[in-house]
Amino acid sequence: MAAQFGRRLRKGAATTAVAAAAVAALSASQAPGVTAEGQDRPTATGAETAPDAAAGDSPTANGPYYTDLPPLNSPSPSPTLDTPVTPGTSEAGIPATVLDAYKKAADELRSSKPGCNLPWELLAAIGKVESGQASGGRVNAEGTTLTPILGPQLDGNGFALIKDTDDGAYDGNSTYDQAVGPMQFIPSTWAWAGRDGNGDGTKDPNNIYDAAFAAGHYLCRYGWDLSTDGDLERAILSYNNSRDYLNTVLSWLEYYRKGTHEIPDGTGSLPGNRSDNGGSGSVSPTPTPPASPPGSKPQKPGGGASTPPSTRPPGSTPPSTPPPSSTPPGTPQTPTDTVDHLEDAGTGALTAQAGDAFTKKISTRAETKSGEAVAKVRVRFTIIGDTDTTFTGGESVATIVTNSSGTAVAPALRAGEKTGGFTVRVTVVGRTIGGLDYKATVTERAADTLTRTSDTALTCVPGGEFADQVEVKATYKGAVADKVAATATLIKTAIDPTENDKGPYFKDADGKTVRTLTGLETDENGLLKLPKLYADDTAGTYLLHITTAGGASINVQLTVEAATTSSPSPSPSPSTSAG
């Protein structure tokens, strides 16, 4: 691939010198942990690890891409749709609908994943390299390509071998997969990464709004911060694990950051060079299969409608296995073909409190019929059930490639706020063998200890109000217990915890006497501050009993007594003088 890249650079002496210098500078800036194609996989920051950069895990299957570098002149941001496009500005210009899709996707991700810091210019750079900005902006008003953009058939002939996973629903090929659309998603990746970016209720890889939104989510998984060089490079390499691809995308990213402008749809310049030298297959518009009308479902070859996993109604359960694929005679056998079953690889109990990360990760091993490990197999983990629990990064599906011991470890689960059980189903991508189900449970937030934040005595005179409010702090195993449900009751005695009918009390919104408060919750610091307390005219010592979910409790003493008054000292008697 490097040789092909070099041949493209020999267009002219001036272009060669500058482009070579740019690529050299970009290569020199690679971050630790990011390696060239074929070596160790890139790793994410922190404890989370990115999946192997194998073809089946990349959204593009590490397929061919356009290698054209930006022109030497700096882009001009000044032209608008009403300004004639002059020579040299079309490269900087991005078709209006395509540009709008990139910016909308980046805006949405700034809200939903602010820590990612995704620049829209990165989506534009990838869109340029993958499809020449949807073939120069050949899209309709809804953002759907006028003709499908398909990558080459992934039949192992110069590309990855990925047998059909969608029954031809997206790519029209029921034998092998092909990358689809302006951001070049393969069907098996789109099945879990697809997004509805234009709000029409469908997830269409041929629509630039859907594809750009899905690409943004893909780049933002694993908690990467794209404002840092290391995570930016890791994210780009996860899209296509090629050093030349990385350098080309970074070149366009820098170019677009210097300025760009809208041009009319359909007037963008078309790239002329591909990483495979224009080999079999074409990452370009192709007349077959016919483009689906906006909002319609993909069609099978022959006209039959098919609903891929990503377009099922929300809340429905995906199939436990992918659709069967037909394999023509003589097709080479892949590691996936040898998998007979999945086995648990030592996963512990999957339980977490609402809002917490699960301490255990799901670990699954792919094995042959004789029990031997199978490496380099794509294993898909899918969260199903009525739950808002997700994998780290906010996704409900993760595809991981098995390592040399045949094991795939899912990203950590993070519990949402919904309590109860759910299932993580594990399947082998491209095989019709039975899946493996893991049961998981989210419990309510809990505390095991309550302590007062002050040791000030709580006293009041009959008929008065307590000067200090009761405040307690909740912890669980020594850590702050936030958003934990609590109840406060004025009880008769420590032995008789029933509600007292006299003594101190709270007031409700109408000023009426209340001696039990429910629906309380600790704040983000584990603190709970109760409303003001008042006293009736009954003196005595009383108890306020506070309990939380998880069993933590505390009794707080309240004293109601008359104020002590000091009697004035008697005046001395006048002295009697002796007469």
Secondary structure by P-SEA (a helix, b strand, c coil): caaaaaaaacccaaaaaaaaaaaaaaaaaccccccccccccccccccccccccccccccccccccccccccccccccccccccccccccccccccaaaaaaaaaaaaaaaaacccccccaaaaaaaaaacccccccccccccccccbbbbcccccccccccccccccccccccccbbbbbcccccccccccccccccccccccccccaaaaaaaaaaaaaccccccccaaaaaaaaaaacccaaaaaaaaaaaaaaaabbbbccccccccccccccccccccccccccccccccccccccccbbbbbccccccccccccccccbbbbccccccccccccccccccccccccccccccccbbbbbbbbcccbbbbccbbbbbbbbccccccccccccbbbbbbcccccccccbbbbcccbbbbbbbbbccccccbbbbbbbbbbcccccbbbbccccbbbbcccccccbbbbbbbbcccccccccccccccccccccccccccccccccccccccccccccccccccbbbbcbbbbcccbbbbbbbbbcccbbbbbbbbbbbcbbbbccccccccccccc
